[in-house]
Amino acid sequence: MSKFFTQRLSSLEAYVPGEQPKDMQYVKLNTNESPFPPSPSVSAAVMEEAGRLMLYSDPESARLTAKLAEYYGVSASEVIMTNGSDEVLNFAFMAFSDEDHPIAFPEITYGFYPVFAKLNRIPYTQIPLRDDFTVNYRDYVGIFKNIVIANPNAPTGLSLSSSEIEEIVASNPDNVVIIDEAYVDFGGESAIPLVRKYKNLLVTGTFSKSRSLAGARLGFGIASPDIIRDLNTIKYSTNPYNVNRMTAAAGYQALVDSEYYTNNCKIVVQNREYTKDALRLRGFKVLDSKANFLFAQSPLISGEELYLKLKARGVLIRHFNTPKIANYNRITVGTREQMDILLSRIDEILKEKKDENS
Ligand SMILES: *Cc1c(COP(=O)(O)O)cnc(C)c1O
């Protein structure tokens, strides 16, 4: 830290993204990216837009916003487009929470929430999960705090029903409830249909997972026009051109090609169920994920050892060195071929383990 770094932020612990090692070609199952490339016409749209890069992007992303609004059956005034959904989440923390308006979220969830809270000096409450890792929605009913819940949750993949979400939203009318739907396209129930009914609901989404655009950085928020206006106040006070031209073109074309992505999601869901069954056959405890990853633990090997041994064999998964989940790993669901490589490496590792112990 330099002597210039502000005291206010000196204890900030930054978010640690999943590793992106360059030493060799891994089967990469650690950051929940799509195993499928963007649709071919997305690449073409990006190439075409590249010729206009001397011009600033449209700060309203009007064409993209209209297309997304149409896709979700809302109006453009209920939509904000952002640089990844991390940006809309940060905007929402900045806009709606402060010392007097604390925020609550599950104890085990997306690691960025406590970082956003600390960055913006917002007091936060981490509400424990049940022993089975489910979110007990009753813990959030009428709590007089702002709330952020990832649904499906990360890194568990477990989800709440939209009636449970509705009860949380309805019972906290004077607070903003943010539902982070980064993984909803893999089998969760979206809360977007509730936005018209509840003025305190903000639903966030991303093109990073189900739409194969993690590297483009595109996310969005859907809420009442008043909430969207507040988020735009933050946006225009920090980064008016937050969505660049190539990303806006990619996102628009991805919405045009929705069928391609819906189909990819179906394949990922099939591969998830296949891998879940295969891991359970091998003795793993695997949570019932509605996302594009599995959260799994073996009784035969610690989470860290499995992670390290798979990495040595060219397969990357995500291990969290965090109390309560240190024996679990989060495994991104990829292609069937990738899953078969994972399973055969696991078989080798478990066999080696058994030989050691006998
Ligand atoms: C991946 C992820 C996001 C956001 O990702 P972006 O790439 O910034 O859109 C948000 N929330 C959760 C829970 C995620 O896993």
The ligand as a MOL file (V3000), in Angstrom:
LIG
                    3D

  0  0  0     0  0            999 V3000
M  V30 BEGIN CTAB
M  V30 COUNTS 15 15 0 0 0
M  V30 BEGIN ATOM
M  V30 1 C -21.0110 -14.1580 -12.0340 0
M  V30 2 C -21.9000 -13.5050 -11.0300 0
M  V30 3 C -22.2970 -12.1680 -11.1190 0
M  V30 4 C -21.8680 -11.1780 -12.1090 0
M  V30 5 O -21.0890 -11.3610 -13.0590 0
M  V30 6 P -20.8200 -10.2640 -14.1620 0
M  V30 7 O -19.8560 -10.9790 -15.0210 0
M  V30 8 O -20.2760 -9.0450 -13.4970 0
M  V30 9 O -22.1300 -9.9900 -14.8220 0
M  V30 10 C -23.1820 -11.6670 -10.2000 0
M  V30 11 N -23.6500 -12.4130 -9.2100 0
M  V30 12 C -23.2910 -13.6820 -9.0600 0
M  V30 13 C -23.8540 -14.4660 -7.9320 0
M  V30 14 C -22.3910 -14.2660 -9.9560 0
M  V30 15 O -21.9890 -15.5220 -9.7810 0
M  V30 END ATOM
M  V30 BEGIN BOND
M  V30 1 1 1 2
M  V30 2 1 2 3
M  V30 3 2 2 14
M  V30 4 1 3 4
M  V30 5 2 3 10
M  V30 6 1 4 5
M  V30 7 1 5 6
M  V30 8 2 6 7
M  V30 9 1 6 8
M  V30 10 1 6 9
M  V30 11 1 10 11
M  V30 12 2 11 12
M  V30 13 1 12 13
M  V30 14 1 12 14
M  V30 15 1 14 15
M  V30 END BOND
M  V30 END CTAB
M  END
